[in-house]
């Protein structure tokens, strides 16, 4: 792997990681926290979490989904059918995929390019650019209709660093750059997501609460136990560097190869090749940053607290994409797919079943689980008004 293929990492992160490996230490939170088991199975809690999601900017698409004006995708997010489309001025708009006449789906295809969006039920059509009502067949058979008041319902949408966020609250006073904050912005900018290529994309629906899926992806204690002979041999267990960026957080983890480099005295020179990170964009997205590619997870809750879905994409910066890099990305997916589908997710299904069987007591998150703690601390602040 050439040096040009790597995204520069903060030298302080590398130094701290090397010291942890030398001393067999890790970053630590002030104390353990405990989260009620009920929070993983209670429908009222699930409803409150979904209501919270609808008050926050949520990652729903990528620049590569909508490269040209008129490009669109459709998807259902938190029960809402959405139509997301690139505008003539380069911005992105998100509409409720629901005709203002009698509620039909305005667009039934998963993706495409259209200037005019037409409901197949009664033929009402709308401008893709702006969402205004365009035509009403048999208009004389209706009372007077103000077209300006019958366009598609839209939601506040912003694109930042190639990531498209929707804000169902339509809070015009909140800008995405402020929500992410300068530290997250600094982590995202070097990855050039706006010009990256999606090498592969996967979707899964699981009988697991959404928080267990996020926990499993950022858990630092389980690799050697749950993934022996696989991921557990490749990455360090219970050693890491953690950073908190307001609502968001990032965990940096080391490959086991880095420990060998520390022993050989070559870690400072080559360390960035063997450190990856997981940037958690609150509440439900994770960007796992490996030296050559970006692995993007978005985990969606369901009204049923025992169910969730996850979208996973692997992106590579166009400037470094070669057949060899693509081969390595697919190899990374093979390793991840086995770990997730054969080890992580079955364990999480068992945990979910146990939660349903005994929805009392608490789960303990230890001091080394800094980033996992951060998620649950923030949820407690937003939903319960308490500090864990």
Secondary structure as the mmCIF struct_conf table of DSSP 4:
data_model
#
loop_
_struct_conf.conf_type_id
_struct_conf.id
_struct_conf.beg_label_comp_id
_struct_conf.beg_label_asym_id
_struct_conf.beg_label_seq_id
_struct_conf.end_label_comp_id
_struct_conf.end_label_asym_id
_struct_conf.end_label_seq_id
HELX_RH_3T_P HELX_RH_3T_P1 UNK A 3 UNK A 5
BEND BEND1 UNK A 6 UNK A 6
HELX_LH_PP_P HELX_LH_PP_P1 UNK A 7 UNK A 8
HELX_RH_AL_P HELX_RH_AL_P1 UNK A 11 UNK A 23
TURN_TY1_P TURN_TY1_P1 UNK A 24 UNK A 24
BEND BEND2 UNK A 30 UNK A 31
STRN STRN1 UNK A 33 UNK A 36
HELX_RH_3T_P HELX_RH_3T_P2 UNK A 37 UNK A 40
TURN_TY1_P TURN_TY1_P2 UNK A 41 UNK A 41
HELX_RH_AL_P HELX_RH_AL_P2 UNK A 43 UNK A 53
TURN_TY1_P TURN_TY1_P3 UNK A 54 UNK A 55
BEND BEND3 UNK A 56 UNK A 56
STRN STRN2 UNK A 58 UNK A 62
HELX_RH_3T_P HELX_RH_3T_P3 UNK A 63 UNK A 65
BEND BEND4 UNK A 68 UNK A 68
TURN_TY1_P TURN_TY1_P4 UNK A 69 UNK A 70
STRN STRN3 UNK A 71 UNK A 77
TURN_TY1_P TURN_TY1_P5 UNK A 78 UNK A 79
STRN STRN4 UNK A 80 UNK A 86
TURN_TY1_P TURN_TY1_P6 UNK A 88 UNK A 89
BEND BEND5 UNK A 90 UNK A 90
STRN STRN5 UNK A 92 UNK A 96
BEND BEND6 UNK A 97 UNK A 97
TURN_TY1_P TURN_TY1_P7 UNK A 100 UNK A 102
BEND BEND7 UNK A 106 UNK A 106
BEND BEND8 UNK A 109 UNK A 110
STRN STRN6 UNK A 111 UNK A 113
BEND BEND9 UNK A 115 UNK A 115
STRN STRN7 UNK A 116 UNK A 118
TURN_TY1_P TURN_TY1_P8 UNK A 120 UNK A 122
STRN STRN8 UNK A 125 UNK A 127
TURN_TY1_P TURN_TY1_P9 UNK A 128 UNK A 130
STRN STRN9 UNK A 133 UNK A 135
TURN_TY1_P TURN_TY1_P10 UNK A 137 UNK A 138
HELX_RH_3T_P HELX_RH_3T_P4 UNK A 139 UNK A 141
BEND BEND10 UNK A 142 UNK A 143
HELX_RH_3T_P HELX_RH_3T_P5 UNK A 147 UNK A 149
BEND BEND11 UNK A 150 UNK A 151
STRN STRN10 UNK A 154 UNK A 160
TURN_TY1_P TURN_TY1_P11 UNK A 161 UNK A 162
STRN STRN11 UNK A 163 UNK A 167
TURN_TY1_P TURN_TY1_P12 UNK A 168 UNK A 169
TURN_TY1_P TURN_TY1_P13 UNK A 172 UNK A 173
HELX_RH_AL_P HELX_RH_AL_P3 UNK A 176 UNK A 189
TURN_TY1_P TURN_TY1_P14 UNK A 190 UNK A 191
HELX_RH_3T_P HELX_RH_3T_P6 UNK A 193 UNK A 195
STRN STRN12 UNK A 196 UNK A 206
BEND BEND12 UNK A 207 UNK A 208
HELX_RH_AL_P HELX_RH_AL_P4 UNK A 210 UNK A 218
BEND BEND13 UNK A 220 UNK A 222
HELX_RH_AL_P HELX_RH_AL_P5 UNK A 223 UNK A 226
BEND BEND14 UNK A 227 UNK A 227
TURN_TY1_P TURN_TY1_P15 UNK A 228 UNK A 230
HELX_RH_AL_P HELX_RH_AL_P6 UNK A 231 UNK A 234
STRN STRN13 UNK A 235 UNK A 245
TURN_TY1_P TURN_TY1_P16 UNK A 246 UNK A 247
STRN STRN14 UNK A 248 UNK A 255
HELX_RH_AL_P HELX_RH_AL_P7 UNK A 256 UNK A 264
TURN_TY1_P TURN_TY1_P17 UNK A 265 UNK A 265
HELX_RH_AL_P HELX_RH_AL_P8 UNK A 267 UNK A 270
HELX_RH_3T_P HELX_RH_3T_P7 UNK A 271 UNK A 274
STRN STRN15 UNK A 275 UNK A 281
TURN_TY1_P TURN_TY1_P18 UNK A 282 UNK A 284
STRN STRN16 UNK A 285 UNK A 289
BEND BEND15 UNK A 291 UNK A 292
STRN STRN17 UNK A 294 UNK A 301
BEND BEND16 UNK A 303 UNK A 304
TURN_TY1_P TURN_TY1_P19 UNK A 305 UNK A 306
STRN STRN18 UNK A 308 UNK A 317
HELX_RH_3T_P HELX_RH_3T_P8 UNK A 318 UNK A 320
HELX_RH_AL_P HELX_RH_AL_P9 UNK A 323 UNK A 339
HELX_RH_PI_P HELX_RH_PI_P1 UNK A 340 UNK A 344
HELX_RH_AL_P HELX_RH_AL_P10 UNK A 345 UNK A 357
BEND BEND17 UNK A 361 UNK A 361
STRN STRN19 UNK A 362 UNK A 365
TURN_TY1_P TURN_TY1_P20 UNK A 367 UNK A 368
HELX_RH_AL_P HELX_RH_AL_P11 UNK A 370 UNK A 384
#
